[in-house]
């Protein structure tokens, strides 16, 4: 609807200013404190978001600094739009302060940590809901915005929310890409360790990202960071290091054999599975750290829809034990699938086509979105086809045009789904 587009265009600068306010908050998971389950900075981001929602006349609730909710009216919510305000660590390679939103006029980019994952989409969802409310679009059902603070580190926020509240019957998250993500690979994260008195080594910052740097006492080995679900877009600095220095210690050599540099499928670990819907699985050695006489590591695995968590964990844990490691933890989730023939999905595809003029279709991904464990949930945005906002990477961005377009698509979807 042109009235939605006109409304959002009129509020463009306000959207950018609020995104800058959120980006300035370094909402990486911190130490747990009383009243702050994920540290103070994620809670501060949530406070800013809920304050803005109240300014717009929404009915808000802060659920113990785990998660926040905002209803745009008093009607029972039929739709929830789920976003998160926590971010991954900044890492190295930024060309400007990652916590100061930078606008590039030549490229229309808004650059800053969280711009595309997921603070920019959260702002778009907020202003989409505001447009629906202030334009007085006819609604027969309520709309709820849910803002989490722990998506990047296990989604304990969402689990806590679900212990307190029932989710609406329809849930989408702009924590992925368009048109609609209805299938997501299963995920497994394995942490392992062994006694080790070899050369000090440290690589990786989070388990769900391809490590950009791996260091020992003598040198730094550089790769290219990427999301662990798309390791082919990066270069793994840990496996690069192991391919060169693995002969320094038997444990390092064992890891270099299990995780050869340039291999993404886990074939050398006895994995390497594939199915027709979700494609090839991925396996990333993303953490390696020697301290206090032990070598600690972490592996991120995304496996196809036709495999189970138990099957994959038995294989990878068995290989690591054979190599001399103990398994410290092995946790994950089964694959996720929502039928593309559902009325919910078909409505989202229809809205996408109407706003963008492009053909809508469903896609499968390796990355786990925020709705991975929500039956019937899908990811709807925020990246457009053939767009890379450098999620989890230096100089992460969203364009101003796409910030507005996301808000328009979400507002149209809200209006149509809740008529």
Steps between C-alpha positions, in 0.01 A plus 500: 500500500634839404386648832732263689792586273433871534473472880830316530680737265384790714650328807824388334733721700328404823562134416867566428544700820351225712712236328805712583388507863475120511828441315678719757412242769757218500241232574736202498422237761668593827538348843177403672400725788191507717225640280722488190506142369717585199687799640414866513545603136236269345261620773584861415415440134170343604424797725556741209275300271214470748521869583460580130205260476333680791552834325305358206213393726571127506426283803838375621636236735858439607522134594782506756753643253491176303264626232254781438158509337294782353138471381375767261142470629289322762383223266633149567813464286468270201842590354839543665800660332810374676830690493808514722709785638814311600799490265818300447841641598643749251826319422762667281499660156253785549569821307323714761363476854254206488283665768458827312253468213669629186310609189670463162318727251659335195377153595198590717647273769439536872805329651521375860484186711142378499396700192372187323510251792265588652465859619421642155219247443375564856471871420325416173251277686439774757424766240294255294279441805488872569387565142221241529388656829520867410350458153201334663510193275208269582604210725293221646795348685789624707867528403783441743866600460742281696855622564752246625846545649669159466447377144873497423579276798234234508161677515451446872297823483238344277484186712437721804228692315326176409495392864317824582281552193347307214614612158238624251393251234711670231864601550754638257844641554699738277813315614574337166424581141221544249277372354416245776726254683288198588774238543807515724766239553551341837776646715757344728768674707774285648752619758797274566835507685811300591810535713752705305840649573598599149539838334238758606230549240182705490247534219137605461269713712156333471399151397260606224751694290791400275808625692693785341813474714699219662816582695791333676803650673677554170243622251141586409323305225223689327187376329167656406208500740159367390192356661553135591200400289675630185868415560572507127471880517798522736838348568556314825807637680511204743511234230749715310721505809464124550588429137832679556581430865310179573823301525594692818286269716311170451168658605541783250587246232187298580287813462667588170401154370141525622456859377709551184538859388244584232262213584153611613289183501653302785581211266832433673310465829275231349222747420448676165126429467261659250127510425298646214323773699774637723809403303848430639570500871772722648759437771720778639781481755434846635675514839846390617665618819785366714492606863579354842643182358203414277413547137137606452312497171155556357324372187187640333304253285190556284345174376226417244131447565526123455750452786458511876692671777579165661643357178728798436615530861594131517723538194681824587544419869633155412760647266614758756532235770705284265729801451562525875245761607233500767155634413414787735156565353302408190174685449280586210158498339325293239428642153203736456238489225174690437271401215515759224136426412376648829284813476751687717792431265296565188389839636860600571605397151211697349596813696865465399404477133266798522753732666817393314361393164716186526386138502452357849621153590609298801864423573702278734806618691773370727481789743260465786263793521317614809195285418695176472319338790161664442255270326359672192740794525694638204767757428380790286787735415701701569762442227380507141607246235864539392562745784770454761479738794820352650319340790747412781776665296686833505309794350161333539232714333148556378417754232256778578288386208478146630429617855192676360408214271516253789269719703258528208491124441448429869225761532318356198533150649374615840197664344410206277555225758302675773201624302 
